[in-house]
Every structure is written in C-alpha cells, then in structure tokens.
Amino acid sequence: MRRLLICATASLALYLVLFGLVLERPLSLRPLWLEMMQKDARLASLPSPKLVILAGSNGPYSHSCAVMGPMLGMACENAGIAVGMGLDEIFIRYAPALHAGDVVYMPMELEQYAMSRAQYRALVDGALMLRHDRAMLRHLPPGRVLGALFCCTLADGLEAIAEMPLAALGVRNGKTILAAEYDVEGDRVDNDLAKADKTLLAGPARVEPSAEEIEAGYGTKLIARFVARERAKGVIVIGGWPTEFSGAKISSATRAAVKRVYGHWFLNLPGQSLYPRRDFFNSEDHLAKPCQFAHSMAVADGLAKMLGRAVNAPGAEMVDVARACS
C-alpha cells in the first residue's frame, strides 16, 4: 500500500509539473489564450463610452466593429471568443474595463446559456489557466479548479510534444495565426464568401436547446449574474439573437427564456438574425463577410434606436461589400 501511495503521488506530481510548467499546445490552444489577452488589453485601453460585442465566435464572425463603431460614433471592441472559453473566466477578465455608459451587446449562442457545470469543468481554458494563469483559478468555483487541474490526457501531451518544436522553429505561432484571422478591433477578417465551406454548410442543422435547458443552464446563471452586476455599475447591457440558419427549430418558449435574462433591454431584429445557409461561412454562428457587414448595419441601426443615439451612414466601401449578401 505504501509503495502504491508513493507511486500515485509521484505520478500526480509529474503530471502537474508537465502540464503546469512544461507542456502546452502553442498551435491549437495558445492562439485562444493570446486572443483573450489581446482583447482584454484593448478593452482596458478604450475610452468610455465604448461599444463591446460579447458572445462566442458569433461575435467576431457575424458582427463587425469596423461597421458598428463608426455608425454609432463609439470606440468598439469585438470581444467574443470561441465557446470553449468559459464565460466565468471571460466575465472576470473583462469586468474591470467596463464603466458606466459603456454599451455591451450580447448576441450569445444558445448553447452558451444551456451549458452545464459538468461541461464547464471540461472546457479547454482549464488547460490554459493551469499553464498560464493559475491565479485566475482562485476566483473560480471548486469544480472549475478541479477541471483545470485534471484537464489533460496522454493525447494532449502527445499533441503538445508535436506542436512545441514546430512553434519553436517558427513554422507557425499564435501571433501570426491571429494576425491572419482578426483585425485590430477583434473582427474576424478571413471569412470571405468565396472561401465558404459548402460541405459544412450542407450538413444537418444542429439541435438547439429547449426552453427547459436554457432556464436550467449554468451558462444562463453566469450570464444573468454578469448582466445584473454590470447594470448596477451603469453599464448598458443589451441582449440579442445569434445568427442562425433560416428554418432553425427554435421554439417561442426558448426565445422567451433567453429574453427573460435581459428584460426589456433586448434587440429583437425583424428577422431574428436568421439567414439562408448560403450567407454563412462555415457554421450557423459564422456569417460570411458580406452578411457580417449587412447584419452589423442592421444591429447598429437597432442599437441606435434603443439608445436614443444618432446613427451615421455606413461607409460606401462597406455598403458595397454588404450588397453581396442575399
């Protein structure tokens, strides 16, 4: 028994040293970390009042600060990050940069609301926090800490061993990956319509969460707490619909459950952010550039009316791009 305990302790110590101090995935995971750090830093540098687009990848793919910021006359950051990054961590990082008068528009993906505590324990940002920011774990609940501590498997280790030499040789690195995908305001810029993945777009539509899943979701609780805290500071938080395929099976009860999180501060666009499949880049949440621009113009108009702000006409070049949206 004593030998077994010694071996188990040694194995655990080796695991924590390897994944906490040595191994990482610089090509598949580090870009997500760098993206979050860049967006966090830019948010902190922007003057108030500013516009912040906050969602998963629906934010940077389907919305454009380059369009919406000038139309509303506000500095803008497209702060959305892929769903694999936990909202609990993101909210903690972004909150200090949000001040009274700032506008946060949240077209959150429906799965963000329905995610459970168990799903949060398995999110990829656990590995990133263990490797790069263990201090953040002190602000998260015990389940998230355990998920981070036991984030990684043998397959993860093998991926790290394969990726780290490539990154060291400069074949690819996180900064060059991000520079090709995002502009300085956090908008996705590699979503040209001509490069859309028709194979993915032709696949079956995903099953959307039910009203019961939304109401019971751990994500819903996190979002509702964030909305309440920021509104108490004087931040204007407005909900919105993520972009979806036309014909998506979203019940009226599900839509009502989402809207309850935000109360009357909810932008309900006439088409409820539904577009034909041909308007997307590679999934429901990711519009191709012409429709990213067209959708952003519609959102900016809607936000201006809600906020009582004058709206500026979009730039001629952006209007030309948006005309290609069906």
ZAVEXMI-145556 format. One line per 5 residues: number of its first residue (from 1); for each residue x, y, z of C-alpha. Coordinates in steps of 0.001 Angstrom, whole numbers. Layout:
<sites>
NUM) X,Y,Z ~ ...
</sites>
This chain:
<sites>
1) 0,0,0 ~ 2813,2398,911 ~ 4522,1778,-2449 ~ 1227,2346,-4244 ~ 732,5679,-2484
6) 4279,6777,-3319 ~ 3827,5881,-6985 ~ 469,7619,-7155 ~ 1855,10760,-5511 ~ 4878,10777,-7809
11) 2659,10324,-10870 ~ 404,13188,-9825 ~ 3394,15453,-9145 ~ 4895,14605,-12548 ~ 1557,15281,-14249
16) 1223,18710,-12589 ~ 4807,19680,-13421 ~ 4456,18627,-17061 ~ 1105,20278,-17770 ~ 1534,23196,-15383
21) 5083,24199,-16289 ~ 6359,22439,-19403 ~ 3856,21179,-21958 ~ 1415,23307,-23915 ~ -251,23343,-27329
26) 1067,26511,-28969 ~ -700,25991,-32297 ~ -4102,24624,-31286 ~ -4712,26280,-27879 ~ -2300,29163,-27333
31) -3956,31340,-30035 ~ -7154,31281,-27951 ~ -5203,32471,-24928 ~ -3446,35213,-26896 ~ -6767,36277,-28409
36) -8287,36692,-24965 ~ -5253,38599,-23676 ~ -5289,40926,-26691 ~ -8998,41646,-26384 ~ -8719,42186,-22640
41) -5856,44666,-23148 ~ -7672,46571,-25892 ~ -10836,46830,-23786 ~ -8826,48375,-20968 ~ -7333,50940,-23370
46) -10590,52163,-24942 ~ -12247,55367,-23724 ~ -15805,55358,-22439 ~ -18486,55300,-23627 ~ -17494,52332,-25782
51) -19309,49537,-27546 ~ -18407,45951,-26645 ~ -19691,42973,-28629 ~ -19670,39986,-26303 ~ -20552,36447,-27401
56) -18800,33302,-28531 ~ -17405,33136,-32059 ~ -20730,34566,-33274 ~ -19387,37909,-32075 ~ -16328,38300,-34323
61) -17664,36274,-37265 ~ -21156,37740,-37605 ~ -20611,41257,-36221 ~ -18164,43973,-37191 ~ -16802,46751,-35011
66) -15413,48301,-38205 ~ -19043,48823,-39258 ~ -20845,49350,-35968 ~ -18335,51605,-34202 ~ -18381,54417,-36806
71) -22153,54111,-37279 ~ -22715,54646,-33549 ~ -19786,57040,-33096 ~ -18231,54849,-30395 ~ -14923,53117,-29857
76) -15595,49408,-30281 ~ -14114,46061,-29317 ~ -15382,42770,-30709 ~ -14663,40812,-27543 ~ -16305,37496,-28442
81) -14204,34350,-28038 ~ -14934,30746,-29025 ~ -17448,28844,-26894 ~ -14682,26606,-25492 ~ -13568,29510,-23302
86) -15627,29746,-20116 ~ -17842,32786,-19604 ~ -16984,32791,-15890 ~ -13337,33478,-16715 ~ -14139,35922,-19530
91) -16524,37964,-17373 ~ -13942,38238,-14589 ~ -11287,39452,-17024 ~ -13470,41965,-18848 ~ -15422,43457,-15935
96) -12723,45937,-14745 ~ -12673,47574,-18208 ~ -16444,48168,-18282 ~ -17656,51518,-16956 ~ -20866,53485,-16627
101) -22163,54486,-20043 ~ -20453,51638,-21897 ~ -22730,49524,-24085 ~ -22321,45728,-24086 ~ -24221,43939,-26850
106) -24583,40195,-26182 ~ -25780,38031,-29111 ~ -24818,34897,-27187 ~ -25063,31494,-28859 ~ -27951,29496,-27412
111) -25607,26728,-26291 ~ -23852,29261,-24063 ~ -26994,29502,-21937 ~ -27642,25768,-21767 ~ -24129,24640,-20790
116) -23963,22719,-17504 ~ -21479,22821,-14629 ~ -20109,19479,-15820 ~ -19446,20898,-19281 ~ -17655,23854,-17714
121) -15312,21509,-15871 ~ -14183,20117,-19243 ~ -13630,23413,-21113 ~ -10291,23935,-22843 ~ -9490,27096,-20919
126) -8797,24898,-17898 ~ -5569,23742,-19527 ~ -4705,27328,-20452 ~ -5231,28623,-16921 ~ -3197,25766,-15456
131) -322,26610,-17786 ~ -508,30417,-17939 ~ -2626,31896,-15143 ~ -3099,29728,-12083 ~ -4002,32863,-10074
136) -7290,33076,-12021 ~ -8311,29710,-10584 ~ -8657,31326,-7151 ~ -11654,33277,-8462 ~ -13470,30232,-9855
141) -15609,27599,-8093 ~ -14063,24299,-6902 ~ -15436,22302,-9824 ~ -13697,24562,-12326 ~ -10443,24327,-10369
146) -10593,20526,-10378 ~ -11406,20562,-14081 ~ -8324,22682,-14729 ~ -6060,20565,-12536 ~ -7128,17389,-14316
151) -7555,18957,-17730 ~ -5176,16908,-19761 ~ -4685,13412,-21131 ~ -1947,11425,-22796 ~ -3309,12556,-26161
156) -2971,16194,-25060 ~ 616,15536,-24053 ~ 1423,13945,-27404 ~ -133,16904,-29238 ~ 1996,19274,-27167
161) 5153,17310,-27954 ~ 4310,17538,-31662 ~ 3360,21230,-31660 ~ 6049,22740,-29459 ~ 9010,22051,-31802
166) 7069,23477,-34770 ~ 6333,26657,-32847 ~ 9958,26891,-31667 ~ 11127,26631,-35272 ~ 8838,29477,-36245
171) 6833,27357,-38688 ~ 3690,28888,-37190 ~ 2941,30730,-33980 ~ -71,32102,-32200 ~ 524,35746,-33105
176) 802,35101,-36839 ~ -2295,32887,-36717 ~ -4305,35647,-35025 ~ -2974,38368,-37330 ~ -4353,36459,-40314
181) -7756,35938,-38675 ~ -8594,39178,-36812 ~ -8261,42922,-37261 ~ -7262,45377,-34536 ~ -10836,45693,-33246
186) -11333,41951,-32865 ~ -13438,41370,-36006 ~ -12922,38164,-37935 ~ -11495,39026,-41377 ~ -10802,35642,-43007
191) -14480,34869,-43685 ~ -14663,35738,-47389 ~ -17773,34397,-49076 ~ -15690,32824,-51856 ~ -13913,30672,-49261
196) -17067,29425,-47515 ~ -17048,25739,-46621 ~ -20016,24446,-48631 ~ -19588,20921,-47275 ~ -20065,22007,-43664
201) -22922,24301,-44569 ~ -24729,21457,-46337 ~ -24693,19267,-43219 ~ -27619,18778,-40840 ~ -28623,21735,-38695
206) -27721,21378,-35044 ~ -30327,20703,-32408 ~ -30989,23892,-30472 ~ -31549,23898,-26698 ~ -35066,23722,-25307
211) -36580,26347,-23044 ~ -36073,23994,-20089 ~ -32367,23593,-20912 ~ -31963,27361,-21204 ~ -33717,28004,-17896
216) -31745,25317,-16027 ~ -28417,26083,-17699 ~ -25369,27027,-15674 ~ -24479,29389,-18511 ~ -27781,31219,-18038
221) -26948,31770,-14372 ~ -23498,33133,-15239 ~ -24890,35463,-17892 ~ -27705,36705,-15649 ~ -25245,37486,-12837
226) -22963,39348,-15236 ~ -25882,41372,-16622 ~ -27063,42320,-13114 ~ -23569,43276,-11896 ~ -22730,45407,-14902
231) -26088,47177,-14965 ~ -25590,48013,-11294 ~ -22394,49836,-12371 ~ -24276,51820,-15011 ~ -23178,49686,-17957
236) -25904,49309,-20598 ~ -26215,45589,-21366 ~ -28385,44617,-24330 ~ -29195,41073,-25374 ~ -29584,39901,-28955
241) -30002,36833,-31140 ~ -27044,34911,-32521 ~ -27063,34341,-36266 ~ -28735,31067,-37287 ~ -29797,29210,-40413
246) -33255,30120,-41698 ~ -35632,27412,-40562 ~ -33751,26755,-37326 ~ -36089,24997,-34918 ~ -36111,27444,-32027
251) -39351,27415,-30095 ~ -41103,30544,-28915 ~ -40614,29250,-25356 ~ -36848,29041,-25920 ~ -36765,32571,-27279
256) -38803,33797,-24325 ~ -36393,32103,-21887 ~ -33447,33912,-23469 ~ -35163,37294,-23490 ~ -36018,36984,-19782
261) -32302,37096,-18978 ~ -32123,40674,-20309 ~ -35596,42049,-19649 ~ -36709,44868,-21944 ~ -33120,45628,-22993
266) -33169,43156,-25864 ~ -32676,43869,-29573 ~ -35209,41796,-31464 ~ -34332,42338,-35125 ~ -37217,41772,-37572
271) -35663,38605,-39000 ~ -34470,37371,-35576 ~ -30944,37067,-37060 ~ -31963,34192,-39363 ~ -30203,33946,-42753
276) -30114,31471,-45653 ~ -27306,28929,-45472 ~ -25606,30483,-48489 ~ -24907,33592,-46374 ~ -22709,31737,-43888
281) -19015,30946,-43871 ~ -18727,27569,-42124 ~ -21447,27227,-39454 ~ -24655,28743,-38094 ~ -22848,31316,-35974
286) -20416,32455,-38655 ~ -21688,34770,-41385 ~ -19548,35351,-44463 ~ -18183,38891,-44761 ~ -20953,40481,-46919
291) -23622,39351,-44468 ~ -21390,40101,-41468 ~ -21411,43711,-42701 ~ -25125,43768,-43585 ~ -26074,42237,-40234
296) -23847,44704,-38380 ~ -25570,47613,-40123 ~ -28956,46308,-39010 ~ -27711,45801,-35436 ~ -26193,49306,-35325
301) -29489,50819,-36509 ~ -31378,48851,-33867 ~ -28998,49786,-31066 ~ -29102,53461,-32045 ~ -32907,53462,-31705
306) -32754,51733,-28319 ~ -30060,54097,-27046 ~ -31564,57267,-28499 ~ -28341,57938,-30392 ~ -27957,59411,-33838
311) -26681,56873,-36344 ~ -24124,57654,-39031 ~ -24397,56215,-42518 ~ -22051,53259,-43059 ~ -19014,53767,-45285
316) -19537,53391,-49021 ~ -16994,50571,-49291 ~ -18769,48603,-46581 ~ -22134,49145,-48241 ~ -20674,47774,-51478
321) -19462,44652,-49664 ~ -22807,44198,-47891 ~ -24705,44266,-51197 ~ -23379,40779,-51948 ~ -25419,39422,-49011
326) -28542,37694,-50253
</sites>
